[in-house]
Structure formats: C-alpha cells, structure tokens
C-alpha cells in the first residue's frame, strides 16, 4: 500500500466500524500499524469495555514489526489509567516512531494530552488527517463527551407525502423489508430507544435490534407508563422534561439514543431542538392528508421563517425506499 495518510486513515475508519456495536460507551476506533515499506503489519479496533483499545489490538497483531513503524489511529490515544492502561505508554514501548491521528479526543481526561505525551517521548505526531470523515463516524461519541448528553437520532418511516398511519389506523408496513432491516442497524448503533406510551399500547413493540442471528437489547425508554405485560419491559419510564431525560441517559453512558416513537414523541424532541439527526425513510407511496396521520402532525410552525431547516448529509436508496439523513 502506498504510504498516504488519508488513504491509510480511510482503512482505519473502516476497521473502526467493526467496533460500532461492541465498543460503547468507549469510542469505536480503528488503528493500523504500517511498516517503513508502507505495508500494513497489524490492524485492530476497540474491543468490548475493559478489553483492548484499537491501538493495543493493532500493536499486538504487529508484534516486533511495530518497532520503527507508523501507527494510524482514528482518535487520539488515551493517556489515562481507566479499565485498561494508557495507550500512549504502550505505543512508546512498542517502538513506534510516527503516529497519525484523525481527531483529538475531547474527553477531559485526554483532550490533547495524548498527543503531548507522544511528542514528549520523541515521536512524530500528525493530527487532523481525514478529520471530517472521522468526525462523521465518531459523531455520537464526540457529542456525548462534549455535552454529557447522548447524540439524538429521530427515525421516521413515512409515505412520500409524510403519512405514518392511514385513516383506519394501520401503519405496518409502509416501508419495505430492506429499509426495515436498515432501521435495525440504527437500533444496534444506539444504546437506548425512546418511544411514547401510546406506541407501546398500540403496537407492543419489543424494541430489540435484530441483525440476522444476533439480537441486541438497547435500554428501552417509555415516555409515560408502559403496561405491566408490555414487551418493552424492563424499561425506563420517564415523564416530564426531555432535557432531564437526556441528562440522565448521558450519565448512564448512553452515547446515542434513537427516538422511534410516533408523531407526538418525535415532534416533541424536534420542538425542543433536542435532535441531532433525522433519519427519514420515504416509501414511494402516497396517502394524502385527509384522516391520515402525519409523521410530524404534532409540530406547529408559525411561518416560513420559523421552519426547522436542516442539512442533508446523505441520501441512498434501500430497496424501493429512500433513506435521507438530515442534521438539524
């Protein structure tokens, strides 16, 4: 492989994606060890909390080939003693000569100290390589470390004209099977899912993330009271201020929360400007507005000037449906 920092960082980002489901509340980091000949001699990603960070995983795979090599890592190496030892000390001990870092870790225990420690030990350190791409991948983690609150993703599955339920109340299924599978990936990427009590009573969802043979169980959060025999139990029930809920979830190490409730729940989060991203699945179907239920029917906008405008960051076709990711 040609020794090019941006190209290598792209490989490290791909490696980090392998840790997306297992690493939180730690960041899902990827790392490469690159020999002087430009060949990758070790690569790794963050393991489950309490086990190896990406840098350690990559160094172990590289073994003695790490001496004199370059380490490429998506996030600044940690310098503190947590469940595992400082990655900076392991990097120095391995004989790494150069470290290429995607972005600085805003965690108050790191925040530039990892880079400073490596430079103090005589290593060359290059920072902000493919930083935009790394921030996109680690956006939820970075937001959580800066604000103390989880990154909020609101999911909507609707017709092209925004209907989520028909005149007779039916809503399953508006989107096709491929889009519904993709929505389970969203669940798996989140450590908590929020729905309203009305959704629980109407649909009795399990709110699990089903990825083939793998079933993950994020924390289920119900706004209001869930019936005693509801399938979401055990769950966290919450009434009142949504900001307080996000504070509580942040303290519970929820890095990303998926708001998957009905129009009232999604509208409430948007109305209080608590949503970071909307993931909108649009089916090529039309329902009209007469007696149907709109995806954001509980949201009121006084004027064009008051529109809640977002930034379209991704559009892709999934089966016959379209997924749009909008930062708001």
JOPE-V981224 format. One record per residue. RES is the residue in three letters. SS is DSSP state (~ for helix, > for strand, _ for the rest). NEAR is the number of other C-alpha atoms within 10 Angstrom. D_LAST is the distance of its C-alpha to the last C-alpha in whole Angstrom. Layout:
res->RES ss->SS near->NEAR d_last->D_LAST
res->RES ss->SS near->NEAR d_last->D_LAST
This chain:
res->UNK ss->_ near->10 d_last->39
res->UNK ss->_ near->9 d_last->38
res->UNK ss->_ near->15 d_last->37
res->UNK ss->_ near->9 d_last->34
res->UNK ss->~ near->15 d_last->31
res->UNK ss->~ near->17 d_last->28
res->UNK ss->~ near->13 d_last->30
res->UNK ss->~ near->25 d_last->31
res->UNK ss->~ near->25 d_last->28
res->UNK ss->~ near->19 d_last->26
res->UNK ss->~ near->17 d_last->29
res->UNK ss->~ near->25 d_last->28
res->UNK ss->~ near->26 d_last->24
res->UNK ss->~ near->17 d_last->26
res->UNK ss->~ near->23 d_last->28
res->UNK ss->~ near->27 d_last->26
res->UNK ss->~ near->17 d_last->24
res->UNK ss->~ near->17 d_last->27
res->UNK ss->~ near->21 d_last->26
res->UNK ss->_ near->21 d_last->23
res->UNK ss->_ near->18 d_last->24
res->UNK ss->_ near->16 d_last->27
res->UNK ss->_ near->21 d_last->26
res->UNK ss->_ near->21 d_last->24
res->UNK ss->_ near->18 d_last->24
res->UNK ss->_ near->18 d_last->25
res->UNK ss->_ near->27 d_last->23
res->UNK ss->_ near->27 d_last->24
res->UNK ss->_ near->31 d_last->25
res->UNK ss->> near->29 d_last->28
res->UNK ss->> near->32 d_last->31
res->UNK ss->> near->32 d_last->34
res->UNK ss->> near->32 d_last->37
res->UNK ss->> near->26 d_last->38
res->UNK ss->_ near->20 d_last->42
res->UNK ss->_ near->14 d_last->44
res->UNK ss->_ near->10 d_last->44
res->UNK ss->_ near->15 d_last->41
res->UNK ss->_ near->14 d_last->41
res->UNK ss->> near->21 d_last->39
res->UNK ss->> near->19 d_last->41
res->UNK ss->> near->21 d_last->39
res->UNK ss->> near->26 d_last->35
res->UNK ss->> near->27 d_last->33
res->UNK ss->> near->30 d_last->30
res->UNK ss->_ near->29 d_last->29
res->UNK ss->_ near->23 d_last->31
res->UNK ss->_ near->16 d_last->31
res->UNK ss->_ near->15 d_last->31
res->UNK ss->_ near->13 d_last->34
res->UNK ss->_ near->13 d_last->35
res->UNK ss->_ near->19 d_last->35
res->UNK ss->_ near->27 d_last->32
res->UNK ss->~ near->28 d_last->31
res->UNK ss->~ near->30 d_last->33
res->UNK ss->~ near->26 d_last->36
res->UNK ss->~ near->20 d_last->36
res->UNK ss->~ near->27 d_last->36
res->UNK ss->~ near->25 d_last->39
res->UNK ss->~ near->17 d_last->41
res->UNK ss->~ near->16 d_last->41
res->UNK ss->~ near->22 d_last->42
res->UNK ss->~ near->13 d_last->45
res->UNK ss->~ near->13 d_last->47
res->UNK ss->~ near->20 d_last->45
res->UNK ss->~ near->26 d_last->43
res->UNK ss->_ near->19 d_last->45
res->UNK ss->_ near->15 d_last->45
res->UNK ss->_ near->24 d_last->42
res->UNK ss->> near->25 d_last->38
res->UNK ss->> near->26 d_last->35
res->UNK ss->> near->31 d_last->32
res->UNK ss->> near->33 d_last->29
res->UNK ss->> near->38 d_last->25
res->UNK ss->> near->28 d_last->25
res->UNK ss->_ near->27 d_last->27
res->UNK ss->_ near->31 d_last->30
res->UNK ss->_ near->25 d_last->31
res->UNK ss->_ near->22 d_last->34
res->UNK ss->_ near->16 d_last->34
res->UNK ss->_ near->10 d_last->36
res->UNK ss->_ near->10 d_last->34
res->UNK ss->_ near->10 d_last->35
res->UNK ss->_ near->14 d_last->36
res->UNK ss->_ near->16 d_last->38
res->UNK ss->_ near->17 d_last->36
res->UNK ss->~ near->21 d_last->35
res->UNK ss->~ near->23 d_last->36
res->UNK ss->~ near->17 d_last->40
res->UNK ss->~ near->16 d_last->40
res->UNK ss->~ near->22 d_last->39
res->UNK ss->~ near->17 d_last->41
res->UNK ss->~ near->11 d_last->44
res->UNK ss->_ near->20 d_last->43
res->UNK ss->_ near->16 d_last->44
res->UNK ss->_ near->23 d_last->41
res->UNK ss->_ near->19 d_last->41
res->UNK ss->> near->22 d_last->38
res->UNK ss->> near->24 d_last->34
res->UNK ss->> near->25 d_last->31
res->UNK ss->> near->26 d_last->28
res->UNK ss->> near->28 d_last->25
res->UNK ss->> near->25 d_last->23
res->UNK ss->_ near->21 d_last->24
res->UNK ss->_ near->24 d_last->23
res->UNK ss->_ near->17 d_last->22
res->UNK ss->_ near->14 d_last->24
res->UNK ss->_ near->10 d_last->26
res->UNK ss->_ near->14 d_last->29
res->UNK ss->_ near->17 d_last->28
res->UNK ss->_ near->17 d_last->26
res->UNK ss->_ near->18 d_last->29
res->UNK ss->~ near->19 d_last->32
res->UNK ss->~ near->22 d_last->32
res->UNK ss->~ near->25 d_last->32
res->UNK ss->~ near->16 d_last->35
res->UNK ss->~ near->17 d_last->37
res->UNK ss->~ near->22 d_last->37
res->UNK ss->~ near->14 d_last->38
res->UNK ss->~ near->10 d_last->40
res->UNK ss->_ near->12 d_last->42
res->UNK ss->_ near->12 d_last->43
res->UNK ss->_ near->19 d_last->40
res->UNK ss->> near->15 d_last->38
res->UNK ss->> near->17 d_last->34
res->UNK ss->> near->15 d_last->32
res->UNK ss->_ near->17 d_last->28
res->UNK ss->_ near->16 d_last->25
res->UNK ss->_ near->21 d_last->26
res->UNK ss->_ near->19 d_last->23
res->UNK ss->~ near->18 d_last->21
res->UNK ss->~ near->13 d_last->18
res->UNK ss->~ near->17 d_last->19
res->UNK ss->~ near->23 d_last->19
res->UNK ss->~ near->18 d_last->16
res->UNK ss->~ near->11 d_last->14
res->UNK ss->~ near->20 d_last->17
res->UNK ss->_ near->21 d_last->17
res->UNK ss->~ near->17 d_last->14
res->UNK ss->~ near->23 d_last->14
res->UNK ss->~ near->25 d_last->17
res->UNK ss->~ near->22 d_last->17
res->UNK ss->~ near->19 d_last->14
res->UNK ss->~ near->22 d_last->17
res->UNK ss->~ near->16 d_last->19
res->UNK ss->~ near->13 d_last->18
res->UNK ss->~ near->11 d_last->16
res->UNK ss->_ near->19 d_last->19
res->UNK ss->_ near->26 d_last->16
res->UNK ss->_ near->30 d_last->15
res->UNK ss->> near->24 d_last->12
res->UNK ss->> near->25 d_last->10
res->UNK ss->> near->28 d_last->10
res->UNK ss->> near->25 d_last->10
res->UNK ss->> near->21 d_last->13
res->UNK ss->> near->25 d_last->14
res->UNK ss->> near->26 d_last->17
res->UNK ss->> near->26 d_last->19
res->UNK ss->> near->22 d_last->21
res->UNK ss->_ near->16 d_last->20
res->UNK ss->_ near->16 d_last->20
res->UNK ss->_ near->24 d_last->18
res->UNK ss->> near->27 d_last->21
res->UNK ss->> near->25 d_last->21
res->UNK ss->> near->22 d_last->24
res->UNK ss->_ near->18 d_last->27
res->UNK ss->_ near->14 d_last->30
res->UNK ss->_ near->9 d_last->32
res->UNK ss->_ near->12 d_last->29
res->UNK ss->_ near->12 d_last->29
res->UNK ss->_ near->16 d_last->26
res->UNK ss->_ near->11 d_last->27
res->UNK ss->_ near->13 d_last->27
res->UNK ss->_ near->22 d_last->24
res->UNK ss->_ near->23 d_last->23
res->UNK ss->_ near->17 d_last->26
res->UNK ss->~ near->14 d_last->27
res->UNK ss->~ near->13 d_last->25
res->UNK ss->~ near->22 d_last->22
res->UNK ss->~ near->17 d_last->23
res->UNK ss->~ near->16 d_last->24
res->UNK ss->~ near->15 d_last->21
res->UNK ss->~ near->21 d_last->19
res->UNK ss->~ near->18 d_last->22
res->UNK ss->~ near->15 d_last->21
res->UNK ss->~ near->18 d_last->18
res->UNK ss->~ near->28 d_last->20
res->UNK ss->~ near->24 d_last->22
res->UNK ss->_ near->21 d_last->19
res->UNK ss->_ near->27 d_last->18
res->UNK ss->_ near->23 d_last->21
res->UNK ss->> near->27 d_last->20
res->UNK ss->> near->26 d_last->19
res->UNK ss->> near->24 d_last->18
res->UNK ss->> near->24 d_last->20
res->UNK ss->> near->23 d_last->22
res->UNK ss->~ near->21 d_last->25
res->UNK ss->~ near->18 d_last->26
res->UNK ss->~ near->19 d_last->24
res->UNK ss->~ near->23 d_last->27
res->UNK ss->~ near->13 d_last->30
res->UNK ss->~ near->9 d_last->29
res->UNK ss->~ near->12 d_last->28
res->UNK ss->_ near->16 d_last->30
res->UNK ss->_ near->13 d_last->27
res->UNK ss->_ near->13 d_last->28
res->UNK ss->_ near->23 d_last->25
res->UNK ss->_ near->19 d_last->26
res->UNK ss->> near->20 d_last->25
res->UNK ss->> near->16 d_last->28
res->UNK ss->> near->14 d_last->28
res->UNK ss->_ near->7 d_last->31
res->UNK ss->_ near->5 d_last->34
res->UNK ss->> near->8 d_last->32
res->UNK ss->> near->12 d_last->30
res->UNK ss->> near->16 d_last->28
res->UNK ss->_ near->17 d_last->27
res->UNK ss->_ near->20 d_last->24
res->UNK ss->> near->22 d_last->24
res->UNK ss->> near->21 d_last->24
res->UNK ss->> near->27 d_last->22
res->UNK ss->> near->23 d_last->23
res->UNK ss->> near->21 d_last->22
res->UNK ss->_ near->16 d_last->26
res->UNK ss->_ near->17 d_last->29
res->UNK ss->_ near->23 d_last->30
res->UNK ss->_ near->13 d_last->33
res->UNK ss->_ near->9 d_last->36
res->UNK ss->_ near->9 d_last->36
res->UNK ss->_ near->15 d_last->32
res->UNK ss->_ near->16 d_last->32
res->UNK ss->_ near->22 d_last->29
res->UNK ss->_ near->17 d_last->31
res->UNK ss->_ near->13 d_last->31
res->UNK ss->_ near->18 d_last->28
res->UNK ss->> near->17 d_last->26
res->UNK ss->> near->18 d_last->26
res->UNK ss->> near->17 d_last->24
res->UNK ss->_ near->11 d_last->25
res->UNK ss->_ near->9 d_last->23
res->UNK ss->_ near->9 d_last->20
res->UNK ss->~ near->15 d_last->17
res->UNK ss->~ near->14 d_last->17
res->UNK ss->~ near->13 d_last->20
res->UNK ss->~ near->17 d_last->20
res->UNK ss->~ near->19 d_last->17
res->UNK ss->~ near->15 d_last->20
res->UNK ss->~ near->15 d_last->22
res->UNK ss->~ near->22 d_last->21
res->UNK ss->~ near->21 d_last->20
res->UNK ss->~ near->14 d_last->24
res->UNK ss->_ near->15 d_last->24
res->UNK ss->_ near->17 d_last->23
res->UNK ss->_ near->25 d_last->20
res->UNK ss->_ near->28 d_last->18
res->UNK ss->> near->27 d_last->15
res->UNK ss->> near->29 d_last->15
res->UNK ss->> near->28 d_last->15
res->UNK ss->> near->24 d_last->14
res->UNK ss->_ near->21 d_last->17
res->UNK ss->_ near->22 d_last->18
res->UNK ss->_ near->24 d_last->19
res->UNK ss->~ near->21 d_last->17
res->UNK ss->~ near->18 d_last->18
res->UNK ss->~ near->22 d_last->16
res->UNK ss->~ near->26 d_last->13
res->UNK ss->~ near->20 d_last->13
res->UNK ss->~ near->16 d_last->14
res->UNK ss->~ near->19 d_last->11
res->UNK ss->~ near->19 d_last->9
res->UNK ss->~ near->15 d_last->11
res->UNK ss->_ near->11 d_last->12
res->UNK ss->_ near->12 d_last->8
res->UNK ss->_ near->17 d_last->9
res->UNK ss->_ near->21 d_last->7
res->UNK ss->_ near->19 d_last->6
res->UNK ss->> near->21 d_last->6
res->UNK ss->> near->23 d_last->7
res->UNK ss->> near->20 d_last->11
res->UNK ss->> near->19 d_last->12
res->UNK ss->> near->29 d_last->16
res->UNK ss->> near->25 d_last->18
res->UNK ss->> near->24 d_last->22
res->UNK ss->_ near->14 d_last->24
res->UNK ss->_ near->15 d_last->25
res->UNK ss->_ near->12 d_last->25
res->UNK ss->_ near->19 d_last->26
res->UNK ss->_ near->16 d_last->26
res->UNK ss->_ near->13 d_last->25
res->UNK ss->_ near->9 d_last->28
res->UNK ss->_ near->12 d_last->29
res->UNK ss->_ near->18 d_last->26
res->UNK ss->> near->24 d_last->23
res->UNK ss->> near->22 d_last->19
res->UNK ss->_ near->22 d_last->16
res->UNK ss->_ near->19 d_last->15
res->UNK ss->_ near->16 d_last->18
res->UNK ss->_ near->15 d_last->18
res->UNK ss->_ near->15 d_last->15
res->UNK ss->_ near->11 d_last->16
res->UNK ss->_ near->10 d_last->15
res->UNK ss->_ near->7 d_last->18
res->UNK ss->_ near->7 d_last->18
res->UNK ss->~ near->8 d_last->16
res->UNK ss->~ near->8 d_last->15
res->UNK ss->~ near->9 d_last->13
res->UNK ss->_ near->10 d_last->11
res->UNK ss->_ near->11 d_last->7
res->UNK ss->_ near->11 d_last->7
res->UNK ss->_ near->13 d_last->4
res->UNK ss->> near->11 d_last->6
res->UNK ss->> near->13 d_last->9
res->UNK ss->> near->11 d_last->10
res->UNK ss->> near->11 d_last->13
res->UNK ss->> near->14 d_last->15
res->UNK ss->> near->11 d_last->18
res->UNK ss->> near->13 d_last->21
res->UNK ss->> near->19 d_last->22
res->UNK ss->_ near->13 d_last->26
res->UNK ss->_ near->13 d_last->25
res->UNK ss->> near->24 d_last->22
res->UNK ss->> near->18 d_last->19
res->UNK ss->> near->21 d_last->16
res->UNK ss->> near->18 d_last->12
res->UNK ss->> near->20 d_last->10
res->UNK ss->> near->19 d_last->6
res->UNK ss->> near->16 d_last->4
res->UNK ss->_ near->16 d_last->0
